[in-house]
Amino acid sequence: MKLMDMKAKVFFSLLIVLFLTSQAFAGWVVERVNRDFEGEETTEITYVQKNKMKIVEPKMIIMVDLEKNLYYIVSRGPEFKLYWSGTPEQMRKEGEEMAKQMEEAYLKKLSPEQREQYNQYKESMKEETKGSTIEKKIEVNAKKTSEKATIAGYPTRKYQVWVDGELREELWISSKIKVKDEIDLNKLEKFQEAMSGPSEEESYESSPEYKKLMEQGTPLKSIEYYDQGNTVTEVKKVEKKQIPDSEFKVPKGYRKISLLELQQLQER
């Protein structure tokens, strides 16, 4: 379930960026630009208010209600009035079932010899993953640099995150923007754990070093480095405003479908 995994990761990284110092009952609207490995750029508009969040993407809308413990994926466009909703546990379960169905459909297209090769490869990957989990704990180092920049009207300082001696991420953090009481962080953490399930790999984002870095302020720009290239995320605009509750609800007339149907729709 690669697409949904990526969406989940993007979603929860946004939470750090968005919960800013605010007056009571005021929400935030944030515009940010993402650039993928191929250099393609997409713009996202995010709404945050009172334990609710909504991300408007080119093909879908993602919403979370931490009070009701619900996750929503809504299709965009007048021709597709469809959505999925459920608890984080339901999303993980449907996601696992969806991955299984997609794998079975793929295997049916293969010859017996190809299926055998596929199964052998799958077993070898399991052994490789199993072996990597018993290796030494990853080493995470966060380094403060002298570089400064103004992003979305806020002063920032550049930090680097090194994982096992390799540059993994660069962040431009603003100390003027702090995480406040806009969200219940305990509920958020439990929500994320329920949706992701137990992880077989250690994440540098969960390390004490990375969490301490996030206490410095709010990242307004980040560059993540991968073997296949790098991705860039940058906040372009931050606006404080009162957001109506209707903004965080599925529009009237939309029909609920399964996660598999919604995934197939997004791949068209």
Secondary structure, DSSP 8 states (H G I E B T S, - for coil): -HHHHHHHHHHHHHHHHH-----TT-EEEEEEEEE-TT--EEEEEEEEETTEEEEE-SSEEEEEETTTTEEEEEE-STT--EEEEE-HHHHHHHHHHHHHHHHHHHHHTS-HHHHHHHHHHHHHHHHHHHHHHTS----EEEEEEEEEEEETTEEEEEEEEEETTEEEEEEEEETTS---TTS-HHHHHHHHHHHH---SS--GGGSHHHHHHHTT-EEEEEEEEETTEEEEEEEEEEEEE---GGGGS--TT-EE--HHHHHHHHT-
